[in-house]
């Protein structure tokens, strides 16, 4: 891989040039970050990350611009999926807000179309991995916990996993959302994710539905009982379970899973 430089920037001190954190077999790519002071606050003190009029502060994961299949429609952030798995090569890819967060209160609304699958990822990092002598970006979901977005009634993932842990608002493939109170496709849902010193809570339609603690034995046990287990997917396990200081902050991302989904009123405190 190319020469790598250890990055020590915090979210309060973004670097002015691209840097990378060296690790065996992979590296974190750190690009310039936006300043939250350039974004408006609402009456409750939340920064408006998406106001329905533009992509300020956003770009594609592993990309420099906005993937063409992410569009703004009627004031909403929309992924123009085709029902098949999208990739950056065909105009898709995950969308990230270009600032890392550590402790935060993220709120947004989402709406799935019939049979749609997506997710909101947080604490994610841009990871370049090396395989067979070639470097490529690892999927964002390999380093970021996922708040599942799903049409529970029509997507097959709702019946996979364990005890409903792939249904909407779940910690994907690890903890099911309880109660499962998602509204049917074509209707808007409210969502909230809070992270405070490793304690994470998922909310759906006003109710807390998932709670867990990162970087604990509980977290490692959850990983080892999931598709990200050490013996199943060692690189994902390592990325998820790292204890380094910089690994405790990361990007918020909206997932391209190939299906049409909508988001709006995205704000953070």
N, C-alpha and C positions, 0 to 999 in steps of 0.2 A: 504494500500500500504506500501511498505518498507519505512524506515526512509529516509527523503529527506533533502538535503543540498542546501541552496541557492547558486547559481553559479554566480560569478561576473566577470568571465573571458571575456575579449574582444578578437576580432580576432587577436590582436597583442600579446596576452598573454594567449595562450591556456593552460588549465589545464593538468596536467600529469596523472590524474585519472578521472574516470567517476563520474559525479556529476549530480544533478537534481535540477530544480527550482520548488518549490512547488506551486501549484495552486489548488483551489477547484475542486475536481473531476478529475484532470489530472496533469501531471508533464512533464517538459521538461527534456529529458535525454541529457546530454552534454558529449560527448566522446572526446578523444584526437584529436587534429587537426594537420594537416601537416603545415610545414613552407614553404612559397612560395619561400624562398631563395634557396630551394632545387630543384626548377624547372627552366628550361632555359627561357630566354627571346628572342623574335624575334627582327628583325631590327627596328620594330616600338614600342618596349617597352612593348609588351604584353607577359604575362606569358603563356607558352604553357601547358595547362591542359591535353591535350591528343594529343600525337604525332603519333598515329597509331601503336605503337609497344608494349604498355603495359598498365596496369591499375594502375600505381603508383598514389597514392593520392585518389583512388576511393574505394568505398565499397557499399554494399547494404544498403538501408534505413532500420534501425532497425536490421541490420545484421553486422557481423564482417568481412565477406569476400565478394567476388564478386558472385552475383547470377549466377548460371551456364548458364542461358539462355542469359546473356550478353556475347558476344564474340567479338573478333577482327577478321575481315575478310577483306582482301585486304587493310589494313591500315585504315579501318573504324570501328567505334563502332557500333555494330549491336545487336538488340534485336531479338532473335530467337523465335518469337511468333508463335502461332498455330491458331490464329484467335479467340480464346476464352479468357475470362478474366483470366490472370495469377495471381498467388499469390506466396509469398515466399515459401509456402509449396511444390510447384511443380517446384521449381527452378527459379521462377521469382522474381519480386519485383523491385521497383524503384532503380536507381543507383545515388548516390550522391558523389560530390567532398567534401572531408573531411576538409573543412575550411569554416568558416563563412565569408560572405562579407556584407558590408553595402552600400558603394558607389562604383560603378564599371561600366565597359564597357565590356560586354560579347559578343563575336562573335563566330559563328559556322556555319556549313552547315548541311543541313538535306535533306533526301530523303525518301519519303513514297512509299511503295509498294501499289498495287491496294487495295483500301478499307481500308487503314491503318489509325490508330488513335494513337497519342502519345502526349507528351507535354514536355515543358521545364519549370521547376518550380524554383522559386527563392525566397530568403529570407525565406526559409522553416526551420522548426525546427522538431526535433525528439520528438514527443509527445506520452507519455504513458498515456492512459486513463483507467479509471476504470468503468466497467459496470457489474452489477449483481454480484459484489464481485470478478470479475476477471479483471486482468490487461492485456492490449494489446496495440500495437502501433496503433495510429490513422493514417489514410492514409496521406501521405505527402501533398496531394492537399487540406487538411483541414486547413493548416497553410501557404500555399505558393501560391501567384498569379501564374497563368499559361499562358505561351505563347503557344497557341494551335498549335499542329502539326497534319495535317490532309490531306488526299486525298479528296479534296473538291468535286470532281466529283463523287465519288463512296461510300463515307461513309455517312450513314443517319444523323449523327450529324450535317452535313453541313446545313441541312434544319430545324434543331431544334433551340431552343433558340429564340432570338429576333433579327431580322434585320441582321442575319448572324454572331452573336457574338460567334458562336462556330466553325467558319471557321478558317483556318490557320492564324497564327500570331495575332489572336484576343486575348484580355484579356478574357480568357475563361468564357463564360456565363455572361459577363458584358459589354465589349465594342467591337464592330466589327472592324476588320482591314479595313481601307479605305485609298487608293484603295486596292481592293483585287486582288493582282498580283501574286498569287502563281502559280508555274509551275505544270504541270500534274504529276501524279505518275510516278516513274521511272526517273525523272529528279531532279538534285540538285537545292536547293534553298539556298540563303544566308540569315542569320538571325543575328540580333543584338538586345541586350537589354541593355539600359543604365538606371542606377539608381543614382540619385544625390540629396541627402537631401530630399528624398520622391518624387521627380519628376521622373516619369518612361516614357520611350519611347520605343516602339517596332518598329523595322525596318524589312522589308521583301524585299529581292532582291533590296537593295539599297535605298528604299524609307521609310520615316517615316509613319507608318500606324496606330499607337495608341499612345495617350499621356494622362496621368492622374497623379494625385497627391495622394500619400498614406497618411493615417492618417489625413484626412480632412473630412469635411461634405460631400464633393463630393464622397469620398471613401465610407463613411458609406451609402450614398444614393445608390451607385452602388451595394453594398452588399445587401441592403434591396430589391433591384429590381431583385436579382438573386436567384439561388437555395440555396445560402448561407445565406439567409435572417434570421433575428433574430427569426421570428416566424416559420420558416421552419426547420432550422438547427442551434439551439442556440450555440452549442459548436463550430462549424465552424465559426459562426459570431463572437464569442468572441475571438477566436484565430486570425482571420483576422484583427480584429479591436482593438487589444490591443495597448496601448500607452506607455508601459514600454520600457526603454532604450534598454535592451537586445533583446526585440522583434523586434527591427528595423534592426537587422542583421540576416543572416541565410544562409542556404546551397543552392547550385544550384543542381537541380536534373533532371534526365532524366527519363521519365515515362514509366513504363510497363503498356500498355493498351491491351496487348495480341496480338498485331500485329507486323509484321516485319517492322522495320524502321532502317535507317542508319544515323549516325552522323560522322562528321569529322572536322578537323581544329578547334578544340575548344580552344579558347584563351581568356585571360582576362587582363584588365588593371585597 
